[in-house]
C-alpha cells in the first residue's frame, strides 16, 4: 500500500512539472509566436507592453518614400539631421517606413534598377537615426516598395539588397506579412505590415502595382484574426503597406486586400507610393455594401463611401458595419513628410507634417474629438446613437503635445460656424495628465460634449494652442468635428480622383479593349458603308447637309479610299493584339530578356526549364494605354484628316478652274493649303511623343532600337510619312488645277519644243480623278 502511495505521489509530481512546463511555454508563446508567411519564411509576431499610456493612448510615427539616391544626397542628409532629434522628443511606440527606401534610378530617371551604394547609405543613415533617437531598433519596421524591387529577379538573390541591408532584413523579418501587438492597460493594438511587391521584380516603368498573392492574403487574414478569440480586451487593428488599394492588383483567385480589410473592419490602412504631387487629400473611406452596383469595383467618386439609409438600426440582429479608412501619406523625397498617428481608446487620429522649412519645435495632435473629414466612421455614428460606447471617453478634450521645450500653457478652443463665420463658443485650459507613468505628452480638458451634438458635421471646429517657456505659441490646424460621428463630405480634386478613386487594375482591360474597338470601328464602319450599301459620303454632301455624322463619315471614307494606308492601319492594330511589342532586359543584371505584350511581360520561369509566364500585369498599362490613346488613335485621326484635306483642296481647285484669267492671281492665294501645314505640325508632335516613349523604353530596358523594337518603334512614323506623301500633289497638277483647263489649252496651242512635257501635262489631268463639271473641258482633253 505504501509503495502504491509513493508511486502515486511521484506520478502527480511529474504531472505538475509537465503542467508547469506547459504553462511556461504558453506564456512565452504569447510574446513570441513564429508563423509561416507566404514565401515559407518565419514571421515574427510580438507583444509589447507599452508603458506610460494613459487610458490606452499611444502613438506611432510613419515615413514613406524616402528615395535615398546617389544623385540627391540631400534626402539622406536631411533625414539624418532632422528625424533623429524629432523622434527623441516624440518618443513613439513604433516607427513605420512604408516603402521606397531607395530610389534605384539613374540621373536622367530613365534606367531603374538596384544600386548597392544607395542601400549602404540607407543602412548607415538609419543606424545613426536609431542611435540618436534613443528608440530600440526592434521598434522600427521598414517595408519594401516598388523602387526597392526594381530589377530584382528573386527574393533573397544577389540583387535583393532589402533582405540584407534594411532594418527588417537585419532583424530577420523576411516574410511578406509581419505583425506586432502593442498592449496597454485597456486595449490591444495590432499592427500588421505587408509586402505586396512583385515576386519577380521588373525594372521600371512597368513595376508600379502591388501584387498580393492568395497565400499572402491568407496569411494576412490569419494575422488580423489573431486576437479575435484570445483577448478579453478590445483590439484596434492597423495595417500598413506601400501601395494604395487603387494600385493593388487582385490575387490569382480574384481576392483583393480590400476584401480582407473589410472582413476584419480594420481601423486604417497606412500607405505611400503616390506622393503629394497628386494632392494632399489622398484618403479614402471603404464601406462594405451595395456590391450589386456594377461600377463599385471600378470607381469611387467621392472620398467617403456612405451607407444608404439615414436611420440607425440598433438591433443586435443587424450585421456589423464593415469599413476602414485608407490614408496615403506624402513623401520624404520632395516634401520631407512625416506622420504621427495616435490611438486614443480606439479613436484613431493623425497629423501630417513636413520638414521642408526645418525642424519642428512643437507638434500638436488632437486625439479627441476626431476630425469629421478624414477620421469619422459609420461605426462611430452607429455606436454613439445606439449608446454602445463608453461615454466617459467623450467627457474630455484630449491632445498630444510634443516639444523639446517645457510647455507653459495649452488651451483648447471650440468655434461655431453656423453663422457663416467662426465664432468662439468655448475655451478651456488643458492640463497635463498627472499619471506618473504617462510620457508627458497628453493634455486633457473637461467639457460638456452633449452641448455640441448636431446633425451638421462641420458646424463646430476645434483648435489647440500651445505656448512654451520661451513664449512661442503654436496652433494646431482648425478641424471640424462631430460628436455624433457624422462625416463631413470632402470631395477629391480630379487628380486625386484619378489616383485614389479609380481601381486601375480592374480598369485596364476595359480601357484597352474600348480603345481598340473604337479604332477598329473608326476604320471598319466607313469601309463597310462604302462597300456594302455603297453609301458614299463626299465633301459636297457635307456642305449640303452640314451634319456632324456625315462630316465624320466623309473624313473616314476618304481614308478608306487610300487603300494601302487603310490596310496598314488595320494590320497594325492586329499586330498590337497578336504579336510582341518589343524586347528588353528586365532585371538589374542584363542577362535575361523578356518580351512585352498587352498582357504583360513574357519571361522564362525561375526554374529555367523552358517554360514561360506572364508577369507585370497590369503594370504594363503605363506603356500600353498612353501608346494607344496618345499615339495610335491621334495618328489614325490625323491621317484621315490629311486625306480629307486633299479632297477639300481638290474641290477648291476644280471650282477655281472655271474662273476668268483676270482672277487667277486672286485665287492662287488660296492654294497654299494652310490646313495641311497645320496637320503636318500635328504629325510632328505625334512622332515626337512616340520617339520620346521609345527613348524612355530604350534606356529603361537596355534595348537596341533596331533589333528590339520590332514593329513598335517605326510603324507609326512610317504610316504618318506615307500619309503625308500620298496626299501631296505634284507641282504640275497644282498649276493645272489652279489655272484651269483654259491655261492647258493655251499651253497646248503653243509650239513647244518638248512634246513630252505637253503629253505629261495632259496625262496628269486624265489620271487625277478630277470630276469635270463641264463636258466641254473633258471633250477638249
SETORTI-67580 format. One line per 5 residues: number of its first residue (from 1); their letters; for each residue x, y, z of C-alpha. Coordinates in nm, 2 decimals. Example, Ala and Ser with C-alpha at 12.3 -4.5 7.8 and 13.67 -1.06 7.14 Angstrom:
SETORTI-67580
1	as	1.23/-0.45/0.78  1.37/-0.11/0.71
END
This chain:
SETORTI-67580
1	xxxxx	0.00/0.00/0.00  0.28/0.24/0.09  0.46/0.16/-0.23  0.14/0.23/-0.42  0.10/0.57/-0.25
6	xxxxx	0.47/0.66/-0.32  0.42/0.58/-0.69  0.11/0.78/-0.70  0.28/1.08/-0.54  0.57/1.06/-0.79
11	xxxxx	0.31/1.05/-1.07  0.14/1.37/-0.95  0.48/1.54/-0.91  0.56/1.45/-1.27  0.22/1.57/-1.39
16	xxxxx	0.27/1.90/-1.20  0.61/1.95/-1.36  0.47/1.89/-1.71  0.18/2.12/-1.64  0.42/2.39/-1.52
21	xxxxx	0.64/2.35/-1.82  0.33/2.37/-2.05  0.22/2.70/-1.88  0.57/2.85/-1.93  0.56/2.76/-2.30
26	xxxxx	0.22/2.91/-2.34  0.32/3.23/-2.16  0.63/3.26/-2.38  0.43/3.19/-2.69  0.20/3.48/-2.62
31	xxxxx	0.50/3.71/-2.65  0.67/3.54/-2.95  0.48/3.33/-3.20  0.66/3.23/-3.52  0.42/3.19/-3.81
36	xxxxx	0.48/3.09/-4.17  0.45/3.36/-4.44  0.36/3.32/-4.80  0.71/3.25/-4.91  0.77/2.99/-4.64
41	xxxxx	0.98/3.21/-4.41  0.92/3.28/-4.05  0.73/3.59/-3.95  0.79/3.75/-3.61  0.48/3.83/-3.40
46	xxxxx	0.55/4.01/-3.08  0.35/4.16/-2.80  0.50/4.47/-2.65  0.37/4.61/-2.32  0.36/4.99/-2.38
51	xxxxx	0.44/5.17/-2.06  0.30/5.51/-1.97  0.00/5.51/-2.20  -0.29/5.66/-2.00  -0.62/5.51/-2.08
56	xxxxx	-0.49/5.33/-2.39  -0.34/5.64/-2.56  -0.04/5.56/-2.78  0.12/5.69/-3.09  0.34/5.58/-3.38
61	xxxxx	0.54/5.76/-3.65  0.52/5.69/-4.02  0.76/5.78/-4.30  0.72/5.68/-4.67  0.90/5.71/-5.00
66	xxxxx	1.24/5.82/-4.87  1.40/5.76/-5.21  1.76/5.79/-5.09  1.96/5.85/-5.41  2.33/5.88/-5.50
71	xxxxx	2.22/6.17/-5.73  2.03/6.35/-5.45  2.24/6.32/-5.13  2.03/6.59/-4.96  1.75/6.34/-4.89
76	xxxxx	1.96/6.13/-4.67  2.14/6.43/-4.51  1.80/6.59/-4.41  1.67/6.26/-4.28  1.98/6.22/-4.07
81	xxxxx	1.98/6.57/-3.93  1.60/6.62/-3.87  1.45/6.28/-3.79  1.67/6.16/-3.51  1.61/6.47/-3.29
86	xxxxx	1.24/6.47/-3.37  1.19/6.10/-3.28  1.38/6.16/-2.95  1.11/6.40/-2.82  0.81/6.24/-2.99
91	xxxxx	0.91/5.90/-2.84  0.67/5.69/-3.05  0.59/5.33/-2.97  0.67/5.23/-3.33  0.83/5.38/-3.64
96	xxxxx	0.69/5.26/-3.97  0.86/5.32/-4.30  0.63/5.22/-4.58  0.84/5.15/-4.88  1.06/5.31/-5.15
101	xxxxx	1.36/5.33/-4.91  1.60/5.39/-5.20  1.54/5.55/-5.55  1.70/5.30/-5.78  1.71/5.55/-6.08
106	xxxxx	1.98/5.69/-6.30  2.04/6.06/-6.31  1.82/6.10/-6.62  1.55/5.90/-6.44  1.52/5.65/-6.73
111	xxxxx	1.71/5.35/-6.61  1.56/5.19/-6.30  1.75/4.91/-6.12  1.91/4.84/-5.78  2.21/5.05/-5.67
116	xxxxx	2.41/4.90/-5.38  2.56/5.24/-5.28  2.21/5.37/-5.21  2.14/5.07/-4.98  2.47/5.12/-4.79
121	xxxxx	2.37/5.48/-4.74  2.03/5.39/-4.62  2.18/5.14/-4.36  2.43/5.40/-4.24  2.17/5.68/-4.20
126	xxxxx	1.92/5.45/-4.03  2.18/5.32/-3.78  2.26/5.68/-3.69  1.90/5.79/-3.66  1.82/5.49/-3.43
131	xxxxx	2.11/5.58/-3.21  2.02/5.95/-3.19  1.65/5.88/-3.13  1.71/5.65/-2.83  1.45/5.41/-2.96
136	xxxxx	1.51/5.04/-2.97  1.59/4.91/-3.32  1.33/4.64/-3.30  1.06/4.91/-3.29  1.15/5.02/-3.65
141	xxxxx	0.95/4.84/-3.93  1.06/4.91/-4.29  0.88/4.77/-4.59  0.98/4.71/-4.95  0.84/4.95/-5.21
146	xxxxx	0.84/4.91/-5.59  1.16/5.11/-5.62  1.32/4.87/-5.37  1.22/4.59/-5.61  1.33/4.73/-5.95
151	xxxxx	1.51/4.45/-6.14  1.52/4.20/-5.85  1.45/3.86/-6.01  1.44/3.66/-5.69  1.37/3.74/-5.33
156	xxxxx	1.69/3.66/-5.14  1.90/3.68/-5.45  2.22/3.87/-5.51  2.04/4.19/-5.60  1.79/4.18/-5.32
161	xxxxx	1.96/4.44/-5.11  1.65/4.49/-4.90  1.69/4.14/-4.74  2.05/4.23/-4.65  2.06/4.59/-4.55
166	xxxxx	1.71/4.70/-4.44  1.62/4.71/-4.08  1.36/4.43/-4.12  1.61/4.23/-4.32  1.87/4.26/-4.04
171	xxxxx	1.62/4.16/-3.78  1.50/3.85/-3.98  1.16/3.98/-4.08  1.18/3.81/-4.42  0.82/3.72/-4.46
176	xxxxx	0.56/3.90/-4.66  0.34/3.96/-4.36  0.48/4.08/-4.02  0.29/4.19/-3.72  0.34/4.34/-3.37
181	xxxxx	0.09/4.40/-3.09  0.11/4.70/-2.86  -0.07/4.63/-2.54  -0.19/4.89/-2.29  -0.40/4.86/-1.97
186	xxxxx	-0.73/4.88/-2.16  -0.67/4.77/-2.52  -0.46/4.57/-2.77  -0.33/4.74/-3.08  -0.24/4.51/-3.36
191	xxxxx	-0.01/4.65/-3.64  0.03/4.43/-3.95  0.27/4.51/-4.22  0.25/4.36/-4.57  0.49/4.34/-4.86
196	xxxxx	0.30/4.31/-5.19  0.58/4.39/-5.43  0.63/4.16/-5.73  0.78/3.82/-5.66  0.97/3.87/-5.98
201	xxxxx	1.07/4.24/-5.97  1.08/4.40/-6.31  1.26/4.72/-6.39  1.05/5.03/-6.41  0.84/5.18/-6.55
206	xxxxx	0.64/4.85/-6.57  0.68/4.79/-6.20  0.41/5.01/-6.05  0.14/4.80/-5.88  0.12/4.58/-5.57
211	xxxxx	0.07/4.21/-5.64  -0.08/4.03/-5.33  -0.09/3.65/-5.38  -0.35/3.42/-5.25  -0.10/3.29/-4.99
216	xxxxx	-0.03/3.64/-4.87  -0.40/3.72/-4.83  -0.44/3.40/-4.63  -0.15/3.49/-4.41  -0.29/3.85/-4.37
221	xxxxx	-0.63/3.71/-4.28  -0.47/3.49/-4.02  -0.27/3.77/-3.86  -0.57/4.01/-3.85  -0.78/3.74/-3.67
226	xxxxx	-0.50/3.67/-3.42  -0.67/3.82/-3.11  -1.04/3.77/-3.22  -1.09/3.48/-2.98  -0.79/3.51/-2.74
231	xxxxx	-0.83/3.86/-2.59  -1.07/3.99/-2.34  -0.95/4.35/-2.43  -1.08/4.53/-2.74  -0.84/4.52/-3.03
236	xxxxx	-0.76/4.81/-3.27  -0.63/4.68/-3.60  -0.39/4.89/-3.82  -0.24/4.76/-4.15  0.04/4.93/-4.33
241	xxxxx	0.20/4.87/-4.67  0.34/5.06/-4.96  0.07/5.05/-5.23  -0.27/5.22/-5.22  -0.56/4.99/-5.30
246	xxxxx	-0.62/5.17/-5.62  -0.27/5.05/-5.73  -0.31/4.69/-5.60  -0.39/4.41/-5.83  -0.62/4.12/-5.73
251	xxxxx	-0.48/3.78/-5.65  -0.49/3.49/-5.88  -0.83/3.39/-5.75  -0.97/3.74/-5.77  -0.95/3.83/-5.40
256	xxxxx	-0.82/4.17/-5.30  -0.67/4.34/-5.00  -0.99/4.54/-4.96  -1.19/4.22/-4.91  -0.96/4.11/-4.62
261	xxxxx	-0.96/4.46/-4.46  -1.34/4.49/-4.48  -1.38/4.14/-4.33  -1.18/4.24/-4.02  -1.31/4.61/-4.02
266	xxxxx	-0.96/4.74/-3.95  -0.94/5.10/-3.83  -0.70/5.22/-4.10  -0.46/5.11/-4.38  -0.15/5.33/-4.40
271	xxxxx	0.04/5.35/-4.73  0.25/5.57/-4.95  0.36/5.54/-5.32  0.16/5.83/-5.47  0.35/6.13/-5.32
276	xxxxx	0.19/6.48/-5.26  0.21/6.59/-5.63  -0.13/6.44/-5.69  -0.29/6.62/-5.40  -0.30/6.65/-5.02
281	xxxxx	-0.63/6.47/-4.97  -0.53/6.12/-5.07  -0.76/5.95/-4.82  -1.04/5.71/-4.89  -1.32/5.56/-4.68
286	xxxxx	-1.41/5.20/-4.77  -1.75/5.06/-4.67  -1.90/4.72/-4.75  -2.24/4.74/-4.91  -2.42/4.79/-5.24
291	xxxxx	-2.20/4.54/-5.41  -2.46/4.49/-5.68  -2.37/4.83/-5.83  -2.17/4.74/-6.14  -1.93/5.04/-6.11
296	xxxxx	-1.84/4.99/-5.74  -1.54/4.77/-5.81  -1.41/5.02/-6.07  -1.48/5.37/-5.92  -1.54/5.55/-5.60
301	xxxxx	-1.64/5.91/-5.70  -1.60/6.06/-5.35  -1.36/6.03/-5.06  -1.65/5.89/-4.84  -1.85/5.59/-4.92
306	xxxxx	-2.16/5.64/-4.71  -2.41/5.37/-4.64  -2.76/5.41/-4.79  -3.03/5.49/-4.54  -3.05/5.77/-4.29
311	xxxxx	-3.18/5.57/-3.99  -2.97/5.38/-3.74  -3.08/5.02/-3.67  -2.96/4.93/-3.32  -3.10/4.57/-3.33
316	xxxxx	-2.85/4.30/-3.23  -2.96/4.10/-3.54  -2.82/4.37/-3.78  -2.48/4.25/-3.92  -2.19/4.46/-3.80
321	xxxxx	-2.07/4.75/-4.02  -1.76/4.66/-4.22  -1.55/4.96/-4.31  -1.20/5.11/-4.29  -1.00/5.42/-4.38
326	xxxxx	-0.72/5.43/-4.62  -0.47/5.70/-4.56  -0.19/5.76/-4.81  0.08/5.99/-4.68  0.32/6.23/-4.85
331	xxxxx	0.68/6.15/-4.95  1.01/6.24/-4.79  1.16/6.26/-5.13  1.05/6.61/-5.22  0.82/6.71/-4.93
336	xxxxx	1.01/6.58/-4.62  0.68/6.44/-4.49  0.63/6.27/-4.15  0.30/6.14/-4.00  0.22/6.09/-3.63
341	xxxxx	-0.08/5.85/-3.57  -0.24/5.82/-3.23  -0.49/5.57/-3.09  -0.70/5.71/-2.81  -0.94/5.45/-2.66
346	xxxxx	-1.00/5.31/-3.01  -1.03/5.65/-3.18  -0.76/5.68/-3.45  -0.63/6.02/-3.55  -0.32/6.15/-3.73
351	xxxxx	-0.13/6.47/-3.83  0.09/6.50/-4.14  0.39/6.73/-4.11  0.67/6.84/-4.34  1.02/6.94/-4.26
356	xxxxx	1.09/7.14/-4.57  1.13/7.45/-4.36  1.34/7.28/-4.09  1.28/7.11/-3.76  0.96/7.14/-3.56
361	xxxxx	0.98/7.28/-3.21  0.62/7.20/-3.11  0.38/6.94/-3.26  0.01/6.93/-3.16  -0.21/6.63/-3.24
366	xxxxx	-0.57/6.64/-3.11  -0.69/6.29/-3.03  -1.05/6.36/-2.94  -1.28/6.48/-3.08  -1.19/6.34/-3.42
371	xxxxx	-1.16/6.53/-3.75  -1.50/6.47/-3.92  -1.34/6.50/-4.27  -1.09/6.21/-4.25  -1.15/6.01/-3.93
376	xxxxx	-1.52/5.97/-3.86  -1.67/5.64/-3.94  -2.02/5.50/-3.99  -1.95/5.26/-3.70  -1.87/5.56/-3.46
381	xxxxx	-2.20/5.72/-3.56  -2.39/5.39/-3.51  -2.23/5.32/-3.17  -2.30/5.68/-3.05  -2.66/5.67/-3.15
386	xxxxx	-2.71/5.32/-3.00  -2.51/5.41/-2.69  -2.26/5.13/-2.74  -1.96/5.34/-2.64  -1.81/5.43/-2.30
391	xxxxx	-1.94/5.78/-2.27  -1.67/5.86/-2.02  -1.43/5.88/-2.32  -1.64/6.17/-2.45  -1.61/6.38/-2.13
396	xxxxx	-1.27/6.54/-2.21  -1.09/6.71/-2.50  -0.76/6.54/-2.54  -0.45/6.63/-2.73  -0.09/6.52/-2.76
401	xxxxx	0.17/6.80/-2.74  0.53/6.71/-2.83  0.80/6.97/-2.77  1.17/6.99/-2.70  1.09/7.28/-2.46
406	xxxxx	0.87/7.28/-2.14  0.51/7.39/-2.20  0.37/7.69/-2.01  0.01/7.66/-2.12  -0.21/7.46/-2.35
411	xxxxx	-0.56/7.60/-2.45  -0.85/7.43/-2.63  -1.09/7.65/-2.83  -1.42/7.55/-2.99  -1.57/7.76/-3.27
416	xxxxx	-1.92/7.77/-3.42  -1.96/7.81/-3.79  -2.34/7.82/-3.81  -2.35/8.19/-3.88  -2.11/8.16/-4.17
421	xxxxx	-1.80/8.28/-3.97  -1.61/8.12/-3.69  -1.74/8.23/-3.35  -1.56/8.13/-3.03  -1.81/7.95/-2.81
426	xxxxx	-1.58/7.77/-2.56  -1.23/7.80/-2.43  -1.06/7.57/-2.17  -0.72/7.53/-2.03  -0.58/7.18/-2.08
431	xxxxx	-0.38/7.02/-1.81  -0.10/6.76/-1.84  -0.23/6.43/-1.72  -0.09/6.37/-1.37  -0.03/5.99/-1.42
436	xxxxx	0.33/5.93/-1.33  0.35/5.66/-1.59  0.25/5.89/-1.87  0.51/6.01/-2.12  0.44/6.38/-2.05
441	xxxxx	0.26/6.44/-2.38  -0.11/6.41/-2.31  -0.32/6.71/-2.22  -0.69/6.70/-2.13  -0.97/6.95/-2.06
446	xxxxx	-1.32/6.86/-1.93  -1.61/6.98/-2.14  -1.99/6.93/-2.19  -1.98/6.72/-2.50  -2.37/6.70/-2.52
451	xxxxx	-2.38/7.07/-2.60  -2.21/7.00/-2.93  -2.44/6.73/-3.06  -2.55/6.84/-3.40  -2.65/6.69/-3.73
456	xxxxx	-2.40/6.90/-3.92  -2.05/6.75/-3.94  -1.88/7.09/-3.99  -2.06/7.32/-3.75  -1.81/7.30/-3.47
461	xxxxx	-1.43/7.34/-3.51  -1.15/7.27/-3.27  -0.81/7.44/-3.24  -0.54/7.38/-2.98  -0.28/7.65/-2.88
466	xxxxx	0.04/7.56/-2.70  0.28/7.81/-2.55  0.63/7.71/-2.44  0.86/7.87/-2.18  1.01/8.09/-2.45
471	xxxxx	0.67/8.25/-2.51  0.64/8.09/-2.85  0.28/8.00/-2.95  0.20/7.71/-3.18  -0.15/7.65/-3.32
476	xxxxx	-0.30/7.33/-3.44  -0.49/7.32/-3.77  -0.86/7.41/-3.73  -1.05/7.08/-3.75  -1.42/7.02/-3.79
481	xxxxx	-1.56/6.76/-3.55  -1.89/6.58/-3.49  -1.97/6.43/-3.16  -2.24/6.23/-3.33  -1.99/6.07/-3.57
486	xxxxx	-2.12/6.23/-3.89  -1.89/6.25/-4.19  -1.80/6.59/-4.34  -1.83/6.51/-4.71  -1.50/6.62/-4.86
491	xxxxx	-1.45/6.59/-5.24  -1.14/6.50/-5.43  -0.99/6.71/-5.70  -0.98/6.54/-6.04  -0.62/6.43/-5.99
496	xxxxx	-0.70/6.29/-5.65  -0.99/6.10/-5.80  -0.77/5.95/-6.08  -0.51/5.81/-5.84  -0.74/5.72/-5.54
501	xxxxx	-1.09/5.67/-5.68  -1.01/5.46/-5.99  -0.93/5.09/-5.95  -0.67/5.08/-6.22  -0.61/4.70/-6.21
506	xxxxx	-0.98/4.64/-6.29  -1.00/4.92/-6.54  -0.70/4.82/-6.76  -0.87/4.56/-6.98  -1.19/4.76/-7.02
511	xxxxx	-0.99/5.07/-7.13  -0.76/4.86/-7.35  -1.04/4.69/-7.54  -1.25/5.00/-7.56  -0.97/5.19/-7.72
516	xxxxx	-0.91/4.91/-7.97  -1.27/4.86/-8.05  -1.31/5.24/-8.11  -1.02/5.23/-8.35  -1.15/4.93/-8.54
521	xxxxx	-1.49/5.10/-8.55  -1.33/5.41/-8.70  -1.16/5.21/-8.97  -1.42/4.94/-9.05  -1.76/5.12/-9.04
526	xxxxx	-1.68/5.37/-9.32  -1.53/5.09/-9.52  -1.84/4.88/-9.47  -2.07/5.16/-9.57  -1.86/5.22/-9.88
531	xxxxx	-1.86/4.86/-9.99  -2.20/4.70/-9.89  -2.47/4.97/-9.90  -2.25/5.17/-10.13  -2.33/5.48/-9.92
536	xxxxx	-2.08/5.74/-10.04  -2.01/6.04/-9.83  -1.83/6.34/-10.01  -1.73/6.69/-9.93  -2.02/6.82/-10.13
541	xxxxx	-2.26/6.61/-9.93  -2.12/6.75/-9.61  -2.15/7.11/-9.74  -2.51/7.04/-9.83  -2.62/6.86/-9.51
546	xxxxx	-2.37/7.01/-9.26  -2.42/6.72/-9.02  -2.16/6.60/-8.78  -2.21/6.24/-8.86  -2.19/6.29/-9.23
551	xxxxx	-1.88/6.50/-9.18  -1.71/6.24/-8.98  -1.80/5.96/-9.21  -1.68/6.16/-9.51  -1.34/6.21/-9.35
556	xxxxx	-1.31/5.84/-9.26  -1.42/5.73/-9.61  -1.15/5.95/-9.76  -0.90/5.75/-9.55  -1.06/5.43/-9.68
561	xxxxx	-1.01/5.54/-10.04  -0.63/5.54/-9.98  -0.64/5.16/-9.96  -0.27/5.09/-9.88  -0.28/5.33/-9.59
566	xxxxx	-0.61/5.18/-9.46  -0.49/4.82/-9.48  -0.17/4.92/-9.30  -0.37/5.07/-9.01  -0.58/4.76/-8.97
571	xxxxx	-0.28/4.54/-8.99  -0.10/4.74/-8.72  -0.39/4.71/-8.48  -0.39/4.33/-8.53  -0.01/4.34/-8.47
576	xxxxx	-0.07/4.51/-8.13  -0.30/4.23/-8.03  -0.13/3.92/-8.17  0.25/3.99/-8.15  0.51/4.11/-7.90
581	xxxxx	0.56/4.49/-7.89  0.93/4.49/-7.81  1.21/4.30/-7.62  1.44/4.41/-7.35  1.64/4.33/-7.04
586	xxxxx	1.40/4.35/-6.74  1.63/4.27/-6.45  1.92/4.46/-6.28  2.17/4.21/-6.43  2.13/4.24/-6.81
591	xxxxx	2.13/3.87/-6.89  1.77/3.77/-6.91  1.55/3.91/-7.18  1.17/3.93/-7.19  0.92/4.05/-7.45
596	xxxxx	0.62/4.26/-7.38  0.27/4.21/-7.50  -0.05/4.38/-7.40  -0.10/4.10/-7.14  0.24/4.16/-6.97
601	xxxxx	0.60/4.06/-7.00  0.67/3.71/-7.11  0.98/3.57/-6.93  1.13/3.23/-6.87  1.02/3.07/-6.54
606	xxxxx	1.26/3.09/-6.25  1.33/2.71/-6.27  1.48/2.78/-6.62  1.31/2.47/-6.77  1.20/2.63/-7.09
611	xxxxx	0.85/2.73/-6.97  0.73/3.09/-6.98  0.50/3.30/-6.77  0.33/3.64/-6.78  0.45/3.90/-6.53
616	xxxxx	0.39/4.27/-6.49  0.01/4.28/-6.53  -0.14/4.54/-6.51  0.18/4.73/-6.47  0.24/4.74/-6.84
621	xxxxx	-0.06/4.97/-6.87  0.17/5.27/-6.82  0.32/5.18/-7.17  0.01/5.03/-7.34  -0.26/5.29/-7.27
626	xxxxx	-0.05/5.60/-7.35  0.06/5.44/-7.68  -0.30/5.36/-7.78  -0.46/5.68/-7.66  -0.19/5.94/-7.73
631	xxxxx	-0.01/5.80/-8.03  -0.21/5.54/-8.23  -0.56/5.70/-8.21  -0.44/6.06/-8.29  -0.23/5.92/-8.57
636	xxxxx	-0.53/5.74/-8.73  -0.74/6.06/-8.70  -0.47/6.29/-8.84  -0.42/6.06/-9.14  -0.79/6.07/-9.20
641	xxxxx	-0.77/6.45/-9.17  -0.49/6.46/-9.43  -0.69/6.26/-9.68  -1.00/6.48/-9.62  -0.79/6.80/-9.67
646	xxxxx	-0.67/6.66/-10.00  -1.04/6.62/-10.11  -1.12/6.97/-10.00  -0.82/7.11/-10.18  -0.92/6.92/-10.50
651	xxxxx	-1.28/7.05/-10.49  -1.15/7.41/-10.43  -0.91/7.38/-10.73  -1.19/7.25/-10.95  -1.41/7.53/-10.85
656	xxxxx	-1.13/7.77/-10.94  -1.06/7.62/-11.28  -1.37/7.79/-11.43  -1.26/8.14/-11.32  -1.15/8.41/-11.57
661	xxxxx	-0.79/8.48/-11.64  -0.81/8.81/-11.45  -0.90/8.62/-11.13  -0.60/8.38/-11.14  -0.38/8.59/-10.91
666	xxxxx	-0.65/8.64/-10.66  -0.74/8.27/-10.64  -0.38/8.15/-10.64  -0.35/8.29/-10.28  -0.59/8.02/-10.17
671	xxxxx	-0.37/7.74/-10.30  -0.12/7.75/-10.00  -0.30/7.47/-9.81  -0.26/7.61/-9.46  -0.47/7.32/-9.31
676	xxxxx	-0.22/7.07/-9.45  0.07/7.26/-9.28  -0.11/7.25/-8.95  -0.17/6.88/-8.99  0.19/6.83/-9.07
681	xxxxx	0.28/7.00/-8.74  0.04/6.76/-8.56  0.22/6.47/-8.72  0.55/6.61/-8.59  0.40/6.63/-8.24
686	xxxxx	0.28/6.27/-8.25  0.61/6.15/-8.38  0.79/6.35/-8.11  0.57/6.19/-7.84  0.63/5.85/-7.98
691	xxxxx	1.01/5.89/-8.01  1.02/6.01/-7.65  0.84/5.70/-7.54  1.08/5.49/-7.74  1.38/5.66/-7.59
696	xxxxx	1.24/5.60/-7.24  1.19/5.23/-7.31  1.54/5.20/-7.48  1.71/5.34/-7.17  1.48/5.15/-6.93
701	xxxxx	1.54/4.81/-7.07  1.88/4.84/-7.25  1.72/4.78/-7.59  1.87/4.81/-7.93  1.64/5.05/-8.13
706	xxxxx	1.68/4.85/-8.45  1.65/4.49/-8.33  1.44/4.50/-8.01  1.16/4.74/-8.11  1.02/4.51/-8.38
711	xxxxx	0.71/4.69/-8.53  0.65/4.91/-8.23  0.92/5.18/-8.30  0.90/5.25/-8.67  0.54/5.17/-8.77
716	xxxxx	0.38/5.50/-8.66  0.63/5.73/-8.82  0.63/5.53/-9.14  0.25/5.54/-9.16  0.24/5.92/-9.10
721	xxxxx	0.51/5.98/-9.36  0.33/5.77/-9.61  0.00/5.96/-9.55  0.18/6.29/-9.59  0.34/6.18/-9.92
726	xxxxx	0.02/6.02/-10.05  -0.18/6.33/-10.00  0.07/6.56/-10.17  0.02/6.65/-10.54  0.29/6.73/-10.80
731	xxxxx	0.37/7.08/-10.90  0.23/7.03/-11.25  -0.11/6.91/-11.12  -0.12/7.21/-10.88  -0.06/7.45/-11.17
736	xxxxx	-0.32/7.28/-11.38  -0.58/7.28/-11.11  -0.50/7.65/-11.01  -0.51/7.80/-11.36  -0.77/7.57/-11.50
741	xxxxx	-0.82/7.40/-11.84  -0.80/7.73/-12.02  -0.43/7.75/-11.93  -0.38/7.39/-12.05  -0.54/7.49/-12.39
746	xxxxx	-0.31/7.78/-12.42  0.00/7.56/-12.35  -0.12/7.30/-12.60  -0.17/7.56/-12.87  0.19/7.68/-12.84
751	xxxxx	0.46/7.51/-13.05  0.66/7.37/-12.76  0.99/7.20/-12.84  0.94/6.95/-12.57  0.64/6.75/-12.68
756	xxxxx	0.68/6.51/-12.39  0.60/6.79/-12.14  0.27/6.86/-12.31  0.17/6.49/-12.31  0.27/6.46/-11.94
761	xxxxx	0.06/6.76/-11.85  -0.25/6.62/-12.03  -0.19/6.27/-11.88  -0.19/6.42/-11.53  -0.53/6.57/-11.58
766	xxxxx	-0.66/6.24/-11.72  -0.53/6.03/-11.43  -0.60/6.27/-11.14  -0.96/6.15/-11.08  -1.09/6.50/-11.15
771	xxxxx	-1.47/6.51/-11.20  -1.50/6.79/-11.45  -1.82/6.98/-11.42  -1.81/7.08/-11.78  -1.83/6.82/-12.06
776	xxxxx	-1.67/7.07/-12.29  -1.35/7.05/-12.09  -1.35/6.68/-12.10  -1.40/6.67/-12.48  -1.12/6.91/-12.52
781	x	-0.88/6.69/-12.33
END
